Amino acid sequence: MATKAAKKRRPTEPTVERLSDKCISVSFTPMGAEWTVPVLLASDQHFDSAHADRKLIKKHLDEVVAANGRALFFGDWFDSMQGASDRRGSKSALLPQYKRSDYLNALVEDSVAFLEPYAPYIAGWAEGNHETSILRHTEFDLLGATINELNLRTGSEIQRMGYSGWVFLRYIQHSNSYISDTKKIYFTHGSGGGGPVTKGVIATNRRATFLPDADIICSGHIHEAWSMEMRRERINSNGVTYAETQHHLQLPTYKDEFAGDGSGWWHETGKAPRPMGGWFVDMTRHKVNNVWTYKATPRRAE
């Protein structure tokens, strides 16, 4: 957790609001001339897997807390593949705390214990295919149970999100509570295998076509990491043209299945090591001309 000194340096007190079933906003109000606040975009933590890098997850969440930023989770926080009825399961892959008859309850309890100090900093939490698979086959909502327990224990207001949706990052003028600017993030947990050569990059053209309003489009699922900029010409109602950039972010994972003794499904299928970590959108207010900008930067395991 952040120290008292770190808390005194916090530049803003972000607020989270649900705008619609598919959209939430995270608003930042500047308290000084210049500041930068991080927004963590993370997916595929697979927290309960023996291959999950919990130290890296904690490191990134601690960075969010220290700067009073916010975290957004975009699916597959849970691995949840070691249940009695799961054909993908392997009892040798179970962590000691999960060797219980109420396996799914144990997953919730362990996640709540880990995330309790960070709950006030988690703005939105979306589902991934691992969570929807458990819901479909067992009728147990892992994600809902975890969010409800965290909100109950801490008084946080973590917003439950679907498999895809929108997050608005907003800059609020402190003097008159006026929304000065909005950066629009479209997220999807992702689909498909990504491809060993293309690594999912070809999806950017399709997404750019049907998501013209997004400033940032991000996805997870395939455990790859890259960014791509698409420059576009726009025109306003007065016939004046201008250019803008749409950023596409592929979110990596916090699960290292390549590590170990070289045995198991990952190695049997010839899969390569995958990038580890998350992306941060660093929101910055500049003193000169009160300019409000953002920059997406990776945070990696290295």
C-alpha positions as CSV (number, residue, x, y, z in Angstrom):
1,M,0.0,0.0,0.0
2,A,1.0,3.6,-0.4
3,T,2.8,5.5,2.4
4,K,1.3,8.5,4.1
5,A,3.8,10.7,2.2
6,A,2.7,9.3,-1.1
7,K,-0.9,10.0,-0.2
8,K,-0.1,13.7,0.4
9,R,1.2,14.0,-3.2
10,R,-1.9,12.8,-4.8
11,P,-3.0,15.3,-7.4
12,T,-6.6,14.3,-7.9
13,E,-9.5,12.4,-6.4
14,P,-11.0,10.5,-9.4
15,T,-14.7,9.7,-9.4
16,V,-16.4,6.8,-11.2
17,E,-19.9,7.0,-12.7
18,R,-22.0,4.5,-14.7
19,L,-23.3,6.3,-17.8
20,S,-25.2,3.4,-19.3
21,D,-25.3,-0.4,-19.3
22,K,-22.2,-0.5,-21.5
23,C,-20.3,2.6,-20.4
24,I,-18.6,4.0,-17.3
25,S,-16.7,7.2,-16.8
26,V,-13.6,7.9,-14.7
27,S,-13.2,11.6,-14.0
28,F,-10.0,13.4,-12.8
29,T,-10.1,16.9,-11.3
30,P,-6.6,18.6,-11.2
31,M,-5.5,20.0,-7.9
32,G,-2.3,21.6,-9.1
33,A,-0.6,23.2,-12.1
34,E,0.8,20.0,-13.6
35,W,0.3,16.3,-12.8
36,T,0.3,12.9,-14.3
37,V,-2.0,10.1,-13.1
38,P,-1.8,6.5,-14.3
39,V,-4.7,4.4,-15.4
40,L,-3.9,0.7,-15.5
41,L,-5.3,-1.4,-18.4
42,A,-4.9,-5.1,-17.4
43,S,-6.3,-8.4,-18.4
44,D,-5.5,-12.1,-18.3
45,Q,-4.1,-12.1,-14.8
46,H,-5.2,-15.7,-14.3
47,F,-4.6,-15.0,-10.6
48,D,-5.3,-18.4,-9.2
49,S,-3.0,-20.2,-11.6
50,A,0.3,-21.6,-10.3
51,H,1.9,-19.8,-13.3
52,A,0.5,-16.3,-12.3
53,D,3.1,-13.7,-11.4
54,R,1.4,-12.2,-8.3
55,K,4.4,-10.0,-7.5
56,L,4.0,-8.3,-10.9
57,I,0.3,-7.8,-10.3
58,K,0.9,-6.3,-6.9
59,K,3.7,-4.1,-8.3
60,H,1.4,-2.5,-10.9
61,L,-1.5,-2.1,-8.4
62,D,0.9,-0.4,-6.0
63,E,1.9,2.0,-8.7
64,V,-1.8,2.9,-9.2
65,V,-2.3,3.4,-5.4
66,A,0.8,5.6,-5.0
67,A,-0.4,8.0,-7.7
68,N,-4.1,7.8,-6.8
69,G,-4.8,6.4,-10.3
70,R,-7.3,3.8,-11.3
71,A,-7.2,0.3,-12.5
72,L,-9.4,-1.3,-15.2
73,F,-9.6,-5.1,-15.5
74,F,-10.7,-6.5,-18.8
75,G,-11.3,-10.2,-18.2
76,D,-9.7,-13.5,-17.1
77,W,-8.7,-12.4,-13.7
78,F,-9.5,-16.0,-12.9
79,D,-8.0,-19.1,-14.4
80,S,-10.5,-21.4,-12.7
81,M,-9.7,-24.5,-14.6
82,Q,-9.0,-27.0,-11.8
83,G,-12.6,-27.8,-10.8
84,A,-13.8,-31.4,-10.5
85,S,-15.8,-31.3,-13.7
86,D,-13.4,-29.4,-15.8
87,R,-11.7,-31.6,-18.4
88,R,-8.8,-29.0,-18.7
89,G,-8.0,-29.4,-15.0
90,S,-5.0,-30.9,-13.4
91,K,-4.9,-31.5,-9.7
92,S,-1.1,-31.1,-9.7
93,A,-1.6,-27.5,-10.9
94,L,-3.7,-26.6,-7.8
95,L,-2.2,-24.2,-5.3
96,P,-2.4,-25.4,-1.7
97,Q,-5.1,-22.9,-0.7
98,Y,-7.4,-24.3,-3.4
99,K,-7.3,-28.0,-2.4
100,R,-10.8,-27.8,-1.0
101,S,-14.2,-29.3,-1.9
102,D,-15.6,-25.8,-2.4
103,Y,-13.0,-24.9,-5.0
104,L,-14.9,-22.0,-6.5
105,N,-15.5,-20.4,-3.1
106,A,-11.8,-20.6,-2.4
107,L,-11.0,-18.7,-5.6
108,V,-13.3,-15.9,-4.5
109,E,-11.9,-15.8,-1.0
110,D,-8.3,-15.7,-2.1
111,S,-8.9,-12.9,-4.7
112,V,-10.8,-10.8,-2.2
113,A,-8.0,-11.1,0.4
114,F,-5.4,-10.1,-2.2
115,L,-7.5,-7.2,-3.7
116,E,-9.0,-5.7,-0.6
117,P,-6.3,-3.0,-0.2
118,Y,-6.8,-2.1,-3.9
119,A,-10.6,-2.2,-4.2
120,P,-11.1,1.6,-4.0
121,Y,-8.7,2.0,-6.9
122,I,-10.5,-0.5,-9.3
123,A,-12.9,1.5,-11.4
124,G,-14.3,-1.2,-13.7
125,W,-14.0,-5.0,-13.9
126,A,-15.0,-6.8,-17.1
127,E,-15.6,-10.5,-17.7
128,G,-13.5,-12.8,-19.8
129,N,-14.0,-16.2,-21.3
130,H,-12.8,-18.0,-18.2
131,E,-15.4,-16.3,-16.1
132,T,-18.2,-16.8,-18.6
133,S,-17.3,-20.5,-18.9
134,I,-17.6,-21.1,-15.2
135,L,-21.0,-19.2,-15.2
136,R,-22.2,-21.3,-18.1
137,H,-21.2,-24.7,-16.7
138,T,-21.7,-24.3,-13.0
139,E,-24.2,-21.4,-12.7
140,F,-21.7,-19.7,-10.3
141,D,-20.7,-16.0,-11.0
142,L,-17.1,-15.8,-9.9
143,L,-16.7,-12.2,-11.0
144,G,-20.0,-11.0,-9.4
145,A,-19.3,-12.7,-6.1
146,T,-15.8,-11.2,-5.9
147,I,-16.9,-7.7,-6.8
148,N,-19.9,-7.8,-4.4
149,E,-17.7,-9.0,-1.5
150,L,-15.0,-6.3,-2.2
151,N,-17.6,-3.6,-2.4
152,L,-19.3,-4.8,0.8
153,R,-16.0,-5.0,2.7
154,T,-14.4,-1.8,1.6
155,G,-17.2,0.5,0.6
156,S,-15.7,0.6,-2.9
157,E,-17.8,1.0,-6.0
158,I,-16.2,-1.3,-8.5
159,Q,-18.4,-1.3,-11.7
160,R,-19.2,-4.7,-13.2
161,M,-18.7,-4.7,-17.0
162,G,-19.5,-7.1,-19.7
163,Y,-17.3,-8.8,-22.2
164,S,-16.9,-5.6,-24.1
165,G,-17.9,-1.9,-23.5
166,W,-16.7,1.6,-23.1
167,V,-14.7,3.6,-20.5
168,F,-14.6,7.4,-20.7
169,L,-11.5,9.1,-19.1
170,R,-12.6,12.7,-18.3
171,Y,-10.8,15.8,-17.3
172,I,-12.9,18.1,-15.0
173,Q,-12.2,21.8,-14.6
174,H,-11.9,22.2,-10.8
175,S,-13.3,25.8,-10.8
176,N,-16.6,25.1,-12.5
177,S,-16.9,21.3,-12.6
178,Y,-16.9,21.6,-16.4
179,I,-16.0,18.5,-18.5
180,S,-13.0,19.9,-20.4
181,D,-12.1,16.7,-22.4
182,T,-13.0,13.1,-22.8
183,K,-10.8,10.2,-24.0
184,K,-12.9,7.3,-25.0
185,I,-11.7,3.7,-24.5
186,Y,-13.4,0.8,-26.2
187,F,-12.5,-2.6,-24.7
188,T,-13.2,-6.2,-25.5
189,H,-11.7,-9.2,-23.7
190,G,-10.9,-10.6,-27.2
191,S,-11.5,-13.6,-29.3
192,G,-9.7,-16.1,-31.5
193,G,-6.1,-17.4,-31.2
194,G,-4.3,-14.3,-32.4
195,G,-2.2,-16.3,-34.9
196,P,1.5,-17.2,-34.4
197,V,2.6,-14.7,-37.1
198,T,0.0,-11.9,-37.1
199,K,-0.4,-11.9,-33.3
200,G,-3.9,-10.5,-33.8
201,V,-2.8,-7.3,-35.4
202,I,-5.1,-7.7,-38.4
203,A,-8.1,-7.1,-36.1
204,T,-7.2,-3.4,-35.9
205,N,-8.5,-2.6,-39.4
206,R,-11.9,-4.3,-38.6
207,R,-12.2,-2.6,-35.2
208,A,-11.3,0.8,-36.6
209,T,-14.1,0.5,-39.1
210,F,-17.0,-0.2,-36.7
211,L,-15.6,1.8,-33.7
212,P,-14.9,5.3,-35.2
213,D,-15.6,7.1,-31.9
214,A,-12.9,5.3,-29.9
215,D,-9.6,7.1,-29.0
216,I,-8.2,3.9,-27.7
217,I,-9.2,0.3,-28.6
218,C,-7.8,-2.4,-26.3
219,S,-8.2,-6.2,-26.1
220,G,-6.7,-9.1,-24.3
221,H,-7.2,-12.9,-24.5
222,I,-4.4,-13.9,-26.8
223,H,-1.6,-13.1,-24.4
224,E,0.3,-10.8,-26.8
225,A,1.5,-7.2,-26.5
226,W,1.7,-4.5,-29.1
227,S,0.4,-1.0,-29.9
228,M,-0.6,0.4,-33.3
229,E,-1.5,3.9,-34.3
230,M,-4.1,4.6,-37.0
231,R,-4.1,8.2,-38.3
232,R,-7.4,9.4,-39.7
233,E,-8.6,12.6,-41.4
234,R,-11.8,14.0,-40.0
235,I,-13.9,17.0,-41.0
236,N,-16.1,19.2,-39.0
237,S,-19.5,20.8,-39.8
238,N,-17.7,23.9,-41.2
239,G,-15.8,21.9,-43.7
240,V,-12.5,22.2,-41.8
241,T,-10.4,19.0,-41.9
242,Y,-8.2,17.8,-39.1
243,A,-6.2,14.7,-38.3
244,E,-6.4,12.5,-35.2
245,T,-4.9,9.3,-34.0
246,Q,-6.7,6.1,-32.9
247,H,-4.6,3.9,-30.6
248,H,-4.9,0.1,-30.6
249,L,-3.5,-1.7,-27.6
250,Q,-3.1,-5.5,-27.2
251,L,-2.9,-6.3,-23.5
252,P,-0.5,-9.1,-22.5
253,T,-0.9,-11.5,-19.6
254,Y,0.4,-12.0,-16.0
255,K,0.6,-15.8,-16.5
256,D,3.9,-17.4,-17.6
257,E,3.1,-20.9,-18.8
258,F,6.4,-21.2,-20.6
259,A,8.3,-21.3,-17.2
260,G,8.9,-24.5,-15.4
261,D,10.4,-27.9,-16.3
262,G,9.4,-27.8,-20.0
263,S,6.5,-30.2,-19.7
264,G,2.7,-29.7,-20.0
265,W,0.2,-28.6,-22.6
266,W,1.9,-25.3,-23.4
267,H,5.1,-27.0,-24.4
268,E,3.4,-30.0,-26.1
269,T,1.7,-27.6,-28.5
270,G,4.9,-25.7,-29.3
271,K,3.8,-22.4,-27.9
272,A,6.4,-19.6,-27.4
273,P,6.9,-17.5,-24.3
274,R,4.4,-14.6,-24.0
275,P,4.9,-11.0,-22.9
276,M,4.0,-10.3,-19.3
277,G,2.5,-7.2,-17.8
278,G,0.0,-4.5,-18.6
279,W,-0.5,-1.1,-20.3
280,F,-0.8,2.2,-18.5
281,V,-2.6,5.2,-19.9
282,D,-0.8,8.1,-18.3
283,M,-3.1,11.1,-18.1
284,T,-1.2,14.4,-18.0
285,R,-2.3,18.0,-17.4
286,H,0.3,20.5,-18.7
287,K,0.7,23.9,-17.1
288,V,1.1,25.7,-20.5
289,N,-2.3,26.4,-22.0
290,N,-3.9,23.9,-19.7
291,V,-3.3,21.2,-22.2
292,W,-4.7,17.7,-21.4
293,T,-3.0,14.7,-23.0
294,Y,-2.5,11.0,-22.6
295,K,0.1,8.5,-23.5
296,A,-0.1,4.7,-23.5
297,T,3.1,3.1,-22.0
298,P,3.8,-0.6,-21.3
299,R,4.8,-1.9,-17.9
300,R,6.6,-5.2,-18.3
301,A,8.1,-7.9,-16.1
302,E,11.6,-7.1,-17.2
